[in-house]
Amino acid sequence: AQQLGTPLSDQEYRQFFGSLRTARRASTACLLRALYGCQNPLVRRLDEYENHGVIPEGPICSEVPGTPFFPDFCTFAFYRCTRKKYFIKV
């Protein structure tokens, strides 16, 4: 069992993003995020699912070269959307 608030494993990421594999689906999820923000219930559910039930608070470390830290998960998720790097993980 994974600890609450921890990121998904590589296998779990493949499963999580399986329905978003096409750029069109991923960009639609990003559009929801842009329109309604991170507090939208659907966006929150996606973020919680991606992090084993708890959206991490505080600074986020990522695998993004040159941008290893983000102030919070919402900022990281917006970064993925704006850069169209939908499938990078923390």
C-alpha positions as CSV (number, residue, x, y, z in Angstrom):
1,A,0.0,0.0,0.0
2,Q,1.2,3.4,-0.9
3,Q,1.5,6.2,1.6
4,L,-1.1,9.0,1.3
5,G,0.3,12.0,-0.6
6,T,3.1,10.1,-2.3
7,P,3.3,10.3,-6.1
8,L,2.2,7.3,-8.2
9,S,4.8,4.7,-9.3
10,D,5.8,4.5,-13.0
11,Q,3.2,1.7,-13.5
12,E,0.5,3.7,-11.7
13,Y,1.3,6.8,-13.9
14,R,0.9,4.7,-17.0
15,Q,-2.5,3.6,-15.8
16,F,-3.5,7.0,-14.6
17,F,-2.6,8.7,-17.8
18,G,-3.9,5.9,-20.0
19,S,-7.2,7.7,-20.6
20,L,-5.3,10.9,-21.2
21,R,-2.7,9.5,-23.6
22,T,-3.8,11.6,-26.6
23,A,-2.8,15.2,-26.4
24,R,-6.4,16.2,-27.0
25,R,-7.6,14.5,-23.9
26,A,-4.7,15.8,-21.8
27,S,-5.3,19.3,-23.1
28,T,-9.0,19.0,-22.2
29,A,-8.0,18.2,-18.6
30,C,-5.6,21.2,-18.7
31,L,-8.4,23.4,-20.0
32,L,-10.6,22.5,-17.1
33,R,-7.7,23.3,-14.8
34,A,-7.2,26.7,-16.5
35,L,-10.9,27.6,-16.5
36,Y,-11.8,26.4,-13.0
37,G,-8.5,26.2,-11.1
38,C,-7.2,23.7,-8.7
39,Q,-10.1,24.0,-6.3
40,N,-12.6,22.6,-8.9
41,P,-13.9,19.2,-7.5
42,L,-13.1,17.3,-10.7
43,V,-9.6,18.8,-10.9
44,R,-9.1,18.0,-7.2
45,R,-10.2,14.4,-7.7
46,L,-7.6,14.0,-10.5
47,D,-4.9,15.6,-8.4
48,E,-5.8,13.4,-5.4
49,Y,-5.8,10.3,-7.5
50,E,-2.5,11.1,-8.9
51,N,-1.1,11.4,-5.4
52,H,-2.7,8.4,-3.6
53,G,-5.6,10.4,-2.2
54,V,-3.9,13.5,-0.8
55,I,-2.7,16.5,-2.8
56,P,0.8,17.4,-1.5
57,E,1.2,20.7,0.3
58,G,4.3,22.8,0.2
59,P,7.2,22.6,-2.2
60,I,7.2,19.9,-4.9
61,C,10.3,18.3,-6.3
62,S,10.1,17.2,-9.9
63,E,11.9,15.3,-12.6
64,V,11.9,18.4,-14.8
65,P,15.4,19.3,-15.9
66,G,16.2,22.9,-14.9
67,T,13.1,23.3,-12.9
68,P,13.4,20.9,-10.0
69,F,11.1,22.7,-7.5
70,F,7.6,24.2,-7.6
71,P,5.9,26.0,-4.6
72,D,2.9,23.6,-4.7
73,F,1.3,20.8,-6.7
74,C,-1.1,23.2,-8.4
75,T,1.8,25.2,-9.8
76,F,3.5,22.0,-11.0
77,A,0.3,20.9,-12.7
78,F,-0.1,24.3,-14.4
79,Y,3.5,24.1,-15.6
80,R,2.8,20.7,-17.2
81,C,-0.2,22.2,-19.0
82,T,1.4,25.4,-20.2
83,R,4.5,23.5,-21.5
84,K,2.3,20.7,-22.9
85,K,4.5,18.2,-21.0
86,Y,1.4,16.4,-19.8
87,F,3.1,13.2,-18.6
88,I,6.0,14.4,-16.5
89,K,5.8,13.5,-12.8
90,V,6.9,14.8,-9.5
